[in-house]
């Protein structure tokens, strides 16, 4: 399943910079992951300082 970003997101953008398929974009108040584009690599979760991205 694709990763999803929780409300813990601090909108730092670290996850978007690490996503190899550019599935992450700035949303309304937090970053969001396009589930259709996400390849479930975990790069976003590995770089997030607050552990906001997680597999659904």
Protein Blocks (a to p, Z undefined) as FASTA:
>chain_A
ZZdddfkbgolommmmmmmnlpaccdehiacddfklpgolommmmmmmnlmaccZZ
